[in-house]
Amino acid sequence: MTEQKPLLFTVFVEVQTAHKTAFNDWYNQVHVPEIMACPGFVRSVRYEEVDADGRYMAMYELTGLEALASDEFGHARGWKEMQPVVLGSTNAVWRHLYTAPPGSGGGSGATPALLRFTRSAVAPEREAQFNQWYNEVHLPELLECPGWLSASRYEAVRGTPKYMAIYELAGASALETPQYVKARGFKDMEPYVTDASMLTYRPIFRWAQAR
């Protein structure tokens, strides 16, 4: 029996750069501990967007959607005293669809340094074709590229767009190789894809529940 993967709860936020140190101190020292004390929250990692000052993402693993309906989470959520420095934020919940087998791009013992985060939607009449191409063609091609360590896909349970892919990269050079330049993009599926965004993050703070 396949083990059910945790849901992912992603929170994107952009803050005034002049106040980012205060915001990050509050997020790491106050907000994350409050959120992680809520039932159903298992793990949290915060990231900052590469080459985009003041933009962050927090990714939480949840045991289920009920984690977002608890009184504890209702009390802990929100930007509180940091609200005046927040320029905008969005969130979504995702369920695991597929994890690709490792390819040759990871090499031996490479350690993830960056997270590549791709979101997209596709025309409904091409959805089955899109998913087959993504899982069977696109992900294997990417994982043959130097520095591409892992790839998983998710579907939105709450929020948009419908699909998300997460890639672990050994470093920024993974996005500059000839192999990646050849493999990137939606290829024949491009005319049917909407709401596409591709962002790169570096981890800045981790929290895991004691077991």
Buried (B, 14 or more C-beta within 10 A) or exposed (E): EEEEBBBBBBBBBBBEEEBBEBBBEBBBEBBBEBBBEBEBBBBBBBBBBBEEEBBBBBBBBBEEBEBBEBEBBEEBBEBEEBEEBBEEBEBBBBBBBBBBEEBEBBEEEBEBBBBBBBBBBBEEEBBEBBBEBBBEBBBBBBBBBBBBBBBBBBEBBEBEBBBBBBBBBBBBEBBEBEBBEEBBEBEEBEEBBEEBEBBBBBBBBEBEEEE
